[in-house]
Amino acid sequence: MMSDVDKTLYENWRQGLVQSYFKQRRYADAAAMLGTLIDERPDDAELWLFQGNAYIGLGDAQRAAENFQIAYQLGGADAPALLTLGDIYVNDGLAEDAVDRYLAAIELDAGKSSRVLRGARSLLRISEIDALARLLAGVEQSAMDSLDRESRGEVRRLKSQVAVRRGDSATQVAILREVIDEDPMDGDA
């Protein structure tokens, strides 16, 4: 029978081994070891996140999404995991779910808003205009102050694209005027 000290040492050793696997890019080994740890501690969101990252390393986005979603449901998903989950959802055509995860990421870390704009461009590319509009409204409400001038301009340009797709040229012109007022050198506007 192991003493409490021995159990702690054993746990530390296994976690160190997982970190070593990551550093060596042995993602399959890391995922397997994390699976064992998750079986023992299924409510540990951090383990689910680590295993999700191992699946990303293996190129298995679907299994990573499952892990990140479980970590989110356990209340332990961090902003990078939520952003990755949003990206996976966009790629899977789940635009509304993607927006939910992007907005949750912004709530955790408004500094990640510029990465959310990459997701916004993806939503525009696949013509998910309503989802894009909701995402941009969330960015404006929660994170506009944390964005640099270029990113604020990009939010407005994306909003103008929403207006174009909705056939609202008056709104498009008004938005582009805002962009030019803030940055007269913005050639895209």
Buried (B, 14 or more C-beta within 10 A) or exposed (E): EEEEEEEEEEEEEBBEEBEEBBEEEBBBBBBBBBEEBBEEEEEBBBBBBBBBBBBBBBEBBEBBBBBBBBBBEBEBBBBBBBBBBBBBBBEEEBBEBBBBBBBBBBEBBBEBBBBBBEBBBBBBEEEBBBBBBBBBBBBBEBBBEBBEEEBBBBBBBBBBBBBBBEEBEEBBEBBBEBBBEEBEEBEEB
